[in-house]
């Protein structure tokens, strides 16, 4: 999704930036890099692509066509979500969220804004991703892997238990959220690829949606941040065959 922090997550995992990074403008181009994943003397070379979040941009559509069509598919996907705290680059998008809240007589506060972004924009974005992967990963099973990166967790760390319940499929399908319903359907159809959900924080940028709708990192520190990044890197290594 646009504004979820895909560029920052990719840069942090590759060691290209650190927690002092400050957000810039919206990424409009596909980012492409060659990387080496290594552990214990073993390594594998891979290509990393970070697609623009705008689903209607020509650049995104062009690269979706290259990466998900005619039998081509990514070996692994990191799908980035942020508990409804996406940076909305377009002021019109922010106003649309506020208009929806006003039209439903809901309060204009952090909780309402976050819930609206998560329940509509973020969910629609994940649905597009699962539609792509269901087709591209049919019958691939454990050849492929998916990580849900729940980024900006420094902004809502006291709520991390509720966040986990929203994004992590539980044992009981009847208790699924709208998000985990999509996840479960994808995993079942693809015959259970390697899958994980990881909270991650890359930088301490506050969330400033509008006047009065604001969140900052609080007591979250760089040691916690480094531990979460290390944990996610370890999972990526394991999914690529390294113990």
C-alpha positions as CSV (number, residue, x, y, z in Angstrom):
1,X,0.0,0.0,0.0
2,X,1.2,3.5,-0.7
3,X,2.7,5.1,2.4
4,X,3.2,1.9,4.3
5,X,7.0,2.2,4.3
6,X,8.0,-0.4,1.8
7,X,11.1,1.5,0.7
8,X,12.2,2.0,4.3
9,X,11.7,-1.7,5.2
10,X,13.6,-2.9,2.2
11,X,16.5,-0.4,2.9
12,X,16.7,-1.4,6.6
13,X,16.7,-5.1,5.9
14,X,19.5,-4.6,3.4
15,X,21.6,-2.4,5.7
16,X,21.3,0.6,3.4
17,X,19.7,2.9,6.0
18,X,19.5,3.1,9.8
19,X,17.0,4.4,12.4
20,X,18.0,8.0,11.7
21,X,16.4,7.8,8.3
22,X,13.7,10.4,7.7
23,X,10.8,9.9,5.3
24,X,11.0,11.6,2.0
25,X,8.5,11.8,-0.8
26,X,6.3,9.1,-2.3
27,X,8.2,6.4,-4.3
28,X,7.0,6.4,-7.9
29,X,9.6,4.1,-9.5
30,X,10.2,0.4,-9.0
31,X,13.3,-0.1,-6.9
32,X,15.5,-3.0,-8.1
33,X,18.6,-4.4,-6.4
34,X,20.7,-7.6,-6.5
35,X,21.3,-9.0,-3.0
36,X,23.1,-11.9,-1.4
37,X,21.5,-13.8,1.4
38,X,24.2,-15.6,3.4
39,X,24.6,-17.7,6.5
40,X,27.1,-20.2,7.8
41,X,29.2,-20.0,4.7
42,X,26.3,-20.7,2.4
43,X,24.7,-18.0,0.2
44,X,22.0,-17.4,-2.5
45,X,21.8,-14.5,-4.8
46,X,18.4,-12.9,-5.3
47,X,16.8,-9.9,-6.9
48,X,14.7,-7.5,-4.8
49,X,11.9,-5.5,-6.2
50,X,9.9,-2.8,-4.4
51,X,6.9,-1.8,-6.4
52,X,5.1,1.6,-6.1
53,X,2.1,1.4,-3.8
54,X,-0.3,3.2,-6.1
55,X,-2.3,0.3,-7.7
56,X,-3.3,2.5,-10.7
57,X,0.2,3.8,-11.6
58,X,1.5,2.7,-15.0
59,X,4.9,1.8,-13.3
60,X,3.3,-0.6,-10.9
61,X,1.0,-2.2,-13.5
62,X,4.0,-2.7,-15.8
63,X,6.1,-4.5,-13.1
64,X,3.1,-6.5,-11.9
65,X,2.9,-7.8,-15.5
66,X,6.6,-8.7,-15.5
67,X,6.7,-10.4,-12.1
68,X,3.3,-12.2,-12.0
69,X,2.5,-13.3,-15.5
70,X,3.3,-16.1,-18.0
71,X,4.6,-18.5,-15.4
72,X,6.9,-16.0,-13.7
73,X,6.5,-15.5,-10.0
74,X,8.5,-14.2,-7.0
75,X,10.0,-16.8,-4.8
76,X,9.2,-14.7,-1.7
77,X,7.0,-11.7,-0.9
78,X,7.2,-9.3,2.0
79,X,3.8,-7.6,2.2
80,X,4.0,-4.4,4.3
81,X,1.1,-3.2,6.5
82,X,1.1,-0.6,9.3
83,X,-2.0,-1.0,11.5
84,X,-3.7,1.8,9.5
85,X,-1.0,4.3,9.9
86,X,0.0,4.7,6.3
87,X,1.4,8.1,5.1
88,X,-1.3,9.6,2.9
89,X,0.7,11.6,0.4
90,X,-2.4,13.0,-1.3
91,X,-4.3,15.6,0.8
92,X,-7.5,14.6,-1.0
93,X,-7.1,11.0,0.4
94,X,-6.9,12.3,3.9
95,X,-10.0,14.5,3.3
96,X,-11.8,11.5,1.9
97,X,-11.2,9.5,5.1
98,X,-12.4,12.5,7.3
99,X,-15.5,12.9,5.1
100,X,-16.3,9.2,5.6
101,X,-16.0,9.5,9.4
102,X,-18.1,12.7,9.4
103,X,-20.8,11.0,7.2
104,X,-21.0,8.1,9.7
105,X,-21.0,10.4,12.8
106,X,-17.8,8.9,14.0
107,X,-15.3,10.9,16.0
108,X,-12.3,12.3,14.2
109,X,-9.5,10.9,16.4
110,X,-6.5,8.6,16.0
111,X,-8.4,5.4,16.6
112,X,-11.2,6.2,14.1
113,X,-8.7,7.3,11.4
114,X,-6.5,4.3,11.9
115,X,-9.5,1.9,11.9
116,X,-10.9,3.4,8.7
117,X,-7.6,3.2,6.8
118,X,-7.0,-0.3,7.9
119,X,-10.5,-1.6,7.2
120,X,-10.8,-0.1,3.8
121,X,-7.5,1.0,2.1
122,X,-5.2,-1.5,3.7
123,X,-7.6,-4.4,3.3
124,X,-8.3,-3.6,-0.3
125,X,-4.5,-3.5,-1.0
126,X,-4.0,-6.9,0.6
127,X,-6.8,-8.4,-1.4
128,X,-5.1,-7.3,-4.6
129,X,-1.9,-8.9,-3.4
130,X,-3.6,-12.2,-2.5
131,X,-5.3,-12.3,-5.8
132,X,-2.0,-12.0,-7.6
133,X,-0.3,-14.7,-5.4
134,X,-3.2,-17.2,-5.7
135,X,-2.7,-17.3,-9.4
136,X,1.1,-17.0,-9.4
137,X,1.7,-19.5,-6.6
138,X,-0.8,-22.2,-7.5
139,X,0.6,-25.6,-6.6
140,X,4.0,-24.1,-5.5
141,X,3.6,-25.1,-1.8
142,X,6.8,-24.7,0.2
143,X,8.7,-23.5,-2.8
144,X,7.5,-20.0,-2.0
145,X,7.2,-17.8,1.1
146,X,5.2,-14.9,2.5
147,X,6.0,-12.5,5.3
148,X,3.5,-10.0,6.6
149,X,5.7,-7.1,7.9
150,X,3.7,-5.0,10.4
151,X,5.8,-1.9,10.3
152,X,5.8,1.3,12.3
153,X,5.1,-0.8,15.4
154,X,6.9,1.8,17.6
155,X,3.8,3.9,17.2
156,X,1.5,1.3,18.7
157,X,3.7,-1.0,20.7
158,X,1.4,-1.1,23.8
159,X,-1.3,-2.5,21.6
160,X,0.9,-5.2,19.9
161,X,-1.2,-8.0,21.3
162,X,-4.3,-6.7,19.6
163,X,-2.3,-6.1,16.5
164,X,-1.2,-9.7,16.5
165,X,-4.7,-11.0,16.8
166,X,-5.7,-8.9,13.8
167,X,-2.9,-10.0,11.4
168,X,-2.1,-13.6,12.6
169,X,-4.5,-16.4,11.7
170,X,-5.5,-18.3,14.8
171,X,-6.5,-21.9,15.3
172,X,-10.2,-21.1,15.0
173,X,-11.3,-19.9,11.5
174,X,-14.5,-18.6,13.1
175,X,-12.4,-16.0,15.0
176,X,-10.8,-14.7,11.8
177,X,-10.6,-10.9,11.2
178,X,-11.3,-9.6,7.7
179,X,-7.5,-9.6,7.1
180,X,-6.8,-13.2,8.4
181,X,-9.7,-14.5,6.3
182,X,-7.8,-13.4,3.2
183,X,-4.6,-14.8,4.6
184,X,-6.1,-18.2,5.4
185,X,-7.8,-18.5,2.0
186,X,-4.4,-17.8,0.3
187,X,-2.4,-20.2,2.4
188,X,-5.0,-23.0,1.9
189,X,-5.2,-22.5,-1.9
190,X,-1.4,-22.3,-2.3
191,X,-1.0,-25.5,-0.1
192,X,0.7,-23.8,2.8
193,X,3.8,-21.9,1.7
194,X,6.3,-20.8,4.4
195,X,4.5,-18.0,6.3
196,X,5.3,-15.6,9.1
197,X,4.0,-12.3,10.5
198,X,6.7,-9.9,12.0
199,X,6.3,-6.6,13.7
200,X,9.1,-4.2,12.6
201,X,10.1,-0.7,13.2
202,X,12.7,1.1,11.0
203,X,12.6,4.7,12.1
204,X,10.9,6.8,14.7
205,X,8.8,8.9,12.4
206,X,5.6,10.2,14.0
207,X,2.2,9.6,12.3
208,X,0.6,13.0,11.6
209,X,-2.6,12.7,9.8
210,X,-4.3,16.0,10.6
211,X,-4.7,18.4,13.4
212,X,-5.4,16.4,16.5
213,X,-4.7,13.0,14.9
214,X,-1.1,12.3,15.8
215,X,1.0,9.5,17.2
216,X,4.7,9.3,18.2
217,X,7.1,6.5,19.3
218,X,6.9,6.9,23.0
219,X,9.4,4.7,24.9
220,X,10.3,2.5,22.0
221,X,14.1,2.3,21.6
222,X,16.8,1.3,19.1
223,X,17.6,-2.0,21.0
224,X,14.1,-3.2,20.5
225,X,14.2,-2.1,16.9
226,X,17.4,-4.0,16.2
227,X,16.0,-7.1,17.8
228,X,12.9,-7.1,15.6
229,X,14.9,-6.5,12.4
230,X,17.3,-9.3,13.3
231,X,14.4,-11.6,13.9
232,X,12.9,-10.9,10.6
233,X,16.2,-11.3,8.8
234,X,16.6,-14.7,10.5
235,X,13.2,-15.8,9.2
236,X,14.1,-14.7,5.6
237,X,17.3,-16.8,5.9
238,X,15.4,-19.8,7.2
239,X,12.8,-19.5,4.4
240,X,15.7,-19.5,1.9
241,X,17.2,-22.7,3.4
242,X,19.6,-21.4,6.0
243,X,19.4,-22.5,9.6
